[in-house]
Amino acid sequence: MLTHAALRLLQLVMMLIVLSLVTFILMKLAPGDPVLTILKAHEGAVTEEDTRLVREQLGLDMPLYQQYGQWLAGVVKLDLGQSYTSNRDVWNLLVERLPATVILMAGSITALLILALPLGMLAAKYQDRFPDYMSRLLALLGSSIPSFWLGLLLIYLFSYQLNWLPMMGGGSISHMILPSVTLGFVMAPEYIRLLRAGMLDTLSQEYIRAARARGIREWSVMARHALRAALLPVVSLMGMSMGALMAGSVVTESLFGWPGLGSMAMEAITQRNYPVIQGYILLTGVCIGLANWLSDIGLGILDPRIRLGGRRGA
């Protein structure tokens, strides 16, 4: 097990290095000049001397491999550089914004589970009947509606028309409801379909028929026996979906004015703020790697055969 854990850690480190390198190259190939953004060239005349001094100050006059090597050496010391616009440490900016994004992701996962678990169970219990058709319809709608359009619809209905929830901002549970539902509803269809298929497969097993024959109530059989086995692929998908959740938070946070990492990343992209973008991508990669690691642990908890297999393999 220790060897397996060390191998996974090595894979994560290699993935982060490749990810940071690809991000660095793509940023350099993207149109726009961060120096002109910093000097606000659109507001007045900027001399070549001004741009040269700023390039030297930021280290942008060095060869690309040297810029990347310098940044990578700083990462080893937990120094992600300074923001071009605020001159603050990128690490401090990420730490300040991270809690808001974690809270939003937790709310999104909660909304996802509230939608997916009952709909997936009902679809399996009443296969090819009305509840199954309704769950399929909701899954189709969720997979067809873009997150930004759904967010706008929710803002129009619950904030503008009904005035039940705040339109933008953060700081309270009421601010979190609309962005959480937006992200959760868009991601729920895949989980509904996966849970339905897993439940249908599990309900056909011998031990489920044996539980029913012992007189155990149907919903107890569904919740305590069938659901636990059907959750295995769902937990595995949860780890793999972390990337989609982080990517979706960029659009959702910007739309709802949520003060998290996603809105900060969007601002950094428009400002060509390379250190902030690099730091955000690196932190996102770490979060996705940890999420996959935690999903492996969750699979071991739900299915003892995975733990036993890992011990025998070790």
N, C-alpha and C positions, 0 to 999 in steps of 0.2 A: 504493500500500500504506500509506503514511503517513497519507493522508487516511482510508482505511478504518479504520486503527487509532485515529485521533483520534475518528472517529465512534463507534466501539464504546466508547471511554472516556467520551465524552459521554453515551451511552445508559446506561452503568453508573452514572454519577453521578446522572442523573435518576431511574433506577430506585431507587437507594438513598434519595434524598430522598422519593420517594413511599412507599417501604416504611417509612421511619422515621415519616412523618406518619401513615400508616394504623395503625401499631403504637401510636403515642402516643395516638391517638383511642380505639382499642379498649381500651387500658389504663385510660383515664379512664372509659370506659363500664362496665368490669367491676365487679362487686360487690366490696365490701371496702374498707377504709381502711388505707393503709400506716401512718398515724400511730398508729392503735390497735394495729397489729401491733408497731411499734417500742416503744410504751409497755407492751406486753403487758397489754392491758386485761383479759384473761381471768384474770389472776393477782391482780388487786386493783382498787380504785377509782381512776379517772382523772378529774381535774378538767378543766373546760373551759379553765382557764388553762394546764394542761399541754399540751393538744392545740394551743392557739393558739400557744404558744411553739415547739413542734416544727414546726408548719406554716410559721411565719415563718422558722425556721432552714433548712428544706428548700426554701423558695421555693414551697410549695404553695398559698400564699395569693394568688399572682399570677394574673392572667387566663391562660387556657390558651394563647393565642397567644404571650404573653410567656414562658411556661415553655418552650414549644417553641423559640422563637427563641433563648432563652438557651442551651438545650441544643445547638442547631444551631451557634451561634457557638463553643461549646466544642469541638465535633467538628472544626471547621476547624483548631483548635489542638491536636488529638489529646487533648483533655480530655473524657472521657466522664462526668465527675462522680464522685461517691463513693457507695459502697454504703451503703444505709440501715442495715444491720445491723452491718457491721464497720468502717464509716468509712474503708475503704481505697479507693484509686483503682480505678475499674472497669477501666481499661486494664491495670493491673498484674494484676488478677484474671484477665482474659482471656488475657494472655500466659502466666500460670502454668498455666492449664488447657488451653491450645491444643495443646501437644505431645502430651498424652495422647489427645486426640480425633483428631489427625492420625495417630498410631500405630494407633489403633483403626480408622480409616477405611482406612488402608493394609492392615491385616490383613483387613478385610472385603472389599476389592477383590481381594486375593489369593485369599481363599476363594471369592469369586464366580467368578474366572477359572478356578480349579482345577476348579470344578463345570461352568461353562458351556462352556468350550472343548472338552473331550473329549466331553461329552454332545451338544453341537451338531454336532460333526464326525461322531460315530457315527450320529446321527439322520439326517444327510444321506447318509452313505456307505451305510447300510443302511435306506433309506427303506421304510416300511411293513413292516418286519421287527422282530424282537424288540428289538434295541437302540433302534430308533426308538420303539417302544411304551413301553419303560422310561423313556426320556428325557422323553416326553410325560407319563407318570405322575408322575415327580419334579417336572416343571414345574407340573403341576396341584396337587400337594401343597404346593409352595413358595408358590404364589400363593394358596392357600386358608388356610394356617396363619398366624395373627397372630404377630408377632415376639415379643410378651411370652409367649405360650403356648408357642412353640417354645423360648424361653429357659428357661422353667420346666421343660419336659421334659428339656432338656439338663442342667440343674442336678440334677434328680432322678436321672437315669441316671448321669452321669459324676462327679458330686460326692458325691451322697448314697449311691447304691447301690454304685458301683464304686470310689469314692474315688480316682479317677485325677487329677482336676483340681480346683483351688481353686474354691470356690463364689462368692466375692465378693472385691473389692479389686483392686489394681493393683500394678505394680512389676516384673513378670516376664513372660516369654513365656507361661508356663503360665496366668497370669491372663487373657491376651488371647485364648486359643484359643476359649473358649465364646462370648463376645460377638461375636467376629469371624465365627465360623461362623453364629451367629444372624442377623446382618445380611446376610452373604453369601448364605445359603440362601434368605432371603426375597426378595432382589433378583434371584437367578439365573434364575428362570423366564422373565422377559422377554428376557434375553440369550440363553437357550437357543433360544427360538422365533425370535428375530431372526437368530441365527447359522445356525440350520438353514435358514431361508428364503434367507438370503444364499448359503450354500454350495450349495443346490440350484440356484439361479439361475446361480451361477458355474460349476458343474460341467457345465452345458449349453452353455457358450460354446465357440467354435471353437478358441481357443488352448489350452483344456484338452484337447480331443480331439487337437490337434496334439502336445501334450506327451506324451500317452499313446502316440501313434503312433511317437514317437521312442524309445520303450522306457524312459522314465523311470518309476521305481518309483511305485506307486500312492500310497503314503503321502507320498512326496516331492511328488507333484503336489498332494495334498491340503494339505500343510503350507506349501509354498513358493509355490504359485501360487493355489490356490483360497482358502485361508484369508486371504491378504493382501487380496484384493479383498472378501471377505465381512466383514472387520473394519471396513470404512469406516462402515457404519451403527452398528456396536457402539461405535466410538470416539465418534461423534456422540452416541449415547445416554448414554455415560459422563458427558459434560459435563452433559447435562440431568438425569441421575439424582443429581447432587450434592445437590440440594435434598432428595430423598427420603432420601439417606444421612444428611444432617445431621439431618433430622427423626427418622429411625429411631434415631439415636444417643441422642436424649433419653430414649426409653423403655428402650433397651438399657443405657445407662450407669446409669440409675437402678435397673434390675433387678439388674445385676451389681455395683453399687457402684463402677463405674469412675470414677476421679477426673478426668473431662473436662469439656468445656463443657456437654454435655447434662445431666449431673446437677446442675451449677451452675445452669443455666437452670431446671430443675425446682424447685430450692430457692428461687430468686428468685421464681418464679411463686407458690408457696405463701406466701411472705413479703411479697408485693406490693412487691418491691424493683425499682421502676421503672428506675433507672439501669442496673442489671445486665441487665434484660430488653432495654432499648433497645440497650445495647452488644452483647449477644449477637445480636440480630436484625441489627444493622448489620454485624457481623463475618461472620455467615452469608451476608448478601447479597454482601459482597465476595468470599468464598470461592466462591460459586456463579458470580459473574461471571468470576472468574479461571479457574475450571474450564472454563467454556464457551469462554473465550479459548484455553486450552491445548488443548481438543479441536479447535478450528479449526486450530491449528498441527499437531496430530497428523494430521488429515485431509490437510493439505498434504504431510506427510512420506510418508504411505502412498500418496497418489495424486498424482503429479506434474502431472496435468492441472489440479488445483485451483490449484497454484502458478502454472502458466503462464497459466491463465485470469485469476487475480488480477493478474498483471503486464500482461497485455494490457488489462484493464479500467482499470489505473492509467495 
